[in-house]
Amino acid sequence: MKNKSSYAAIIPSALLLGILASCSNLNIPLLNKNKTENIQPTTAELPTDREHIRHSSHKDYNFSISDLEKGLITGDWTIESVNGEPVVAETPAFIKFVPTEKRIYGNNGCNTINASYTFDTASRALKFSEMAATMRLCSTPGITDLDINAALANTTSYSWGHTDDEYFLFLKDANGVELLKLLHQNFDFLNGSWAVTAIEDEPVDNTEMQLVIDVDSGKIHGNTGCNILNGTMDVDMETANTLSFQDIITTRMACPDPSLQTRLIVALEDAAHAKPIDADHVMLLNLLRKPVLTLRRL
């Protein structure tokens, strides 16, 4: 258990904003007392960094269009804008919804935040309560941490939208005005078994070179064309559409062309983005958006 003195107790949102105002140059009006008068203060230990709030199941990290259409709210979302303006932050601002706990965890760009939430899929009603935050001094000029706290406290409904590979959640106030725009990354299209057809721009003619990607569990395994391969896949929810393959290990059988296996491993470690070409083909790209692997669904 961490020292509780380093955390704020869970308190009503209006009081929280007043306390945090001493850490920011922003002038945010206090919230309507009616929104918080029924909240019962409790205590809680807040996580100090992102690793402490990673859920045990990767299932919450992934979202599909059908989930959105049902009105479900789960998983990790980057906070892109508040009150129509881009977020200014010292650290990435994000929210993680955990429906099994009916809580959110995240960061407002300066401090770790924590709150309870309820939502209704039929009416698209959404409400946050029992907000809490750490109280680190925020030094970045114009930081939008208090704007984010106020937006969460004033949220009453939500809507959603999407492009080809980006999913958005819009949190709104009682008048339907957009308060927060959140971005969720979806890599479900990577699930399944794949043949490696090209490394960078060079075709691969080894039919044994295959990968199996399980986004939900964050695992990758397969065959380098010679050896068994295993590793992990991590989705970076703090940077738009970014992933990484890590901890890649292989068996050590001697290979007729060891350079091909090496190139595959290097390409996986270099991959930072994924782009679906069509239902049966995917391209992995590096940070410069250059292709490192082309995959065909098996």
N, C-alpha and C positions, 0 to 999 in steps of 0.2 A: 504494500500500500504506500503510495507517495505521500509526502508531507502535505496535509490538507491546507496548510497556510499558503501554499502556492496557487491555490485555486479559489475562484469565487463560488459561493454557495448558490444554489438555484434560487433565483429571486424573480419577482415580477418584472416584465420587460421594461416598464417605464422607469422603475428604480434602477435597473441594470444600465439603461442608457444614461441616466444621470450620473452614475458612478463612473462609467467609461468616458463621459464627456471630458473629464479631467485629463484624459490621455490623447485627446484629439483636438485639432483646430476647427473642426466642423461645428456649426451651430445647428443642432437637430432639435426640433421642438419635442417636448415630452408627449408621450402618447396619451390617447384618451383613457382616463382612469377606468372607464367601464370595461375596457378590454382586459384588464388585469386584476380587478379587485377580487375575483373569486379564486385566484391562483393561490394554492397553499404552498408556502416555501418549504423546501426540503434541502438536504445536502447531498452532494454527489462528488465523486472524484472525476475530474476532467482529464482526458488524454493530453499528453504534452506534444505529441507529434503524430503524423499520419499513420505510422506503423502501429500505434496503440489503438487505432480505431478500425483497423482492417478487420472485416467480419470473417468468421471462420469459414464461411461458405462463399465461393466465388459466384454463386448463383445471383446474389444481389448486385453484382457488377454489370450484369448484362440485361439488356432491355430489348424487346422486339416491338415491331409496329403493332402487333396484335395486343401486347400489354398496354401500349398507349391508348389504343382504341377502346380498351376496356376501362380506361381511366385509372389503371393501377399506378402507384407511385412507389418506386423502389430504386435502389442502386445509387451510384455516384454521379454527381452533376457539378460541373464547373460553373461558377457564377460569372457570366460574361458581362452583364450590365446591371446597373441599379438606377432606377428612375430614368431610364433611357440613356444613361451615360456609361461609358466603359469603366469597369472597375479599376481603381488605382490601389495597388496593394504592395506590401512588403513581401508577403508570401502568397502563393496561389490561393485564391478564395474558392471554396467548394463546399458542397453539402452532400452528406451520405444519408439516404433514407433507409432505415432498417424497420420494415413493417412488423417483424416478429417482436420487436421491442417497443414499437410505436414511438420511436425516437429518431431524431436526426443528430448527426455528429458532423463536425467540419471546421472550417476556418473562415473568418470574415476578412481575411487579408492581413490581419495583425494578430488576432487572438483566436484561440480555440473556442468553438461554440458548441452548445449542447441544448436540446429542447425536446419536449414532447410534441407530437403532432397527431391530428386526426383528419381524415378526409372521407368524402363520400363520392363514390364513382358515378352515381346518378345525377347529382346536382353539381358536381365538380367543386364542392365546398372544401376548403382547406384551412386549418387553423393551427397555429403554433402557440405553445404555452410553456410555463416553467423554464423559461430561457435562462441560460447561465453562460458565463464566459470567463476565461482567464483574464488577468488584468495587466498584461505587459504594456509598457509605455510604447506608443506608436509614434515613430519619428518621421515617417515619410510625409512630406507636405501634401495636403489635400487627400489624404487616405480616406477611403470610403467605408471604413469598418462600421461606423455608427449608422450610416445610411443603410447598410445591409441589415443591421440589427433592427432598425426602425421598419424596414420593408417587411422583414419576417413577422414582426409583431402586428403589422397592419394587414397582412395577407388574409383574405377571406375566400378566395377561389383560385382556380388554376385552369389553364388550357395547354395544348401542346401543338407542335408542328414538326415537320421533318423535311430534309432534303434526301438525296440518294443515300448518304451514309452518315448524316448528322441528325440527331434528335434534340428537340428543344422543349423546355418546360417553361411556361410563363406564369408567374405568380402575380395576382391582381388584388387590388383593394376593393372595398364595398361598392365603389362606383365603376368598377371594371377597368380601372387604370392600371397599366402594367407597372409593377414595382421591380421585379427581378426577371431576368432572362437567364435560363440555365441551359447548359449544353451537356448532353450525355453522349458518350462514345459507345458505339455498338459494333462488336466484332463477331457476332453470331455467324456471319457468313463464312468464317474461317473454320467452323466446326466440321469435322469429318476427315476422311482419308484422301490424300493427295499424292499424285505422281509429280516429281520435279521434272519439268520439261525444259527449263533453261536456268542457267546461273549467269547473272548479268545479261549479256546479249548473246551468249553462246549456248546453243541447243545441247541438251543432255540426252544421250541415247541409251542410258543404263536404266532399264525398266524396273530394276530392284530399288532404285533410289526413290523412296516414298516417305511421306510424313503423315502422322495422325495428330490432329490438333483438337484438344478438348478445352474450349474457352472457359466453360463453367468451372472446371477444376484447375485451370491454369497450368495444364500439362501439355508437353509435346513429346512424342516418341516416334520411332520409325527406323528406317534403314538407310545408311549412307551409300548403298550400292555394294557394301562390303561388310560393314559392321552395324550392330544395333546401336541406336541413338536414343537418348533420353534427355529431357531438360524441362525447364519451366517457362511459362509465358506470363508476362505481367502487363496489364493495361494501365498506362499512366493517365489517370483521370484528371491530372492537373495541367495537362497540355493537350490541346485538341488533336484527336485521332492519332494518338501515339501509343505504341506498344514496344515490348522488347522481349527477346528470347534469351534466357540466362541459364547458368549452371548446366551447360550442355556437356554431356559425357558420352563416350562410346566404348564399345568393346575394343579389343586390341588385336584382332586378327590381321595378319599381313594382307594388304590389298594389291591387286595388279596395278592399279593407278591411284596411289595414295594422294596425289595432288588433287584429284576430283573430290575426295572426301574432305580434304582440308578446305577447299573452296566452298563446299556446302556449309561447313561449320562457320567459316568466316562470314558468309552471306547471311546466315541466321543471326549471328551476333551483330551484324551491321544493320539488320532490318529495324526500322523505326515506324513504318506506316504500312497499312494494308489497303489494297484497292480492288474491289470486285470488278472483273472485266465483263463477265456474264455469270449465269447461274453455275457454270462448270469450270470457270477459270478465274484465278486470283493472282495478283501481282504484289509482292512484298517490295517496299521501297526503303531506301536509306534516308537519312536526315535531309539530304539534298533533293529528295524526291526522285532519285534515279533508281531504276529497277535493279534488284539484287537477286530475286528469285521469281520464276513464273511457275505456277502450280495448276495442275489439271485434276478435277475431282474424279475419284475412282468410284 
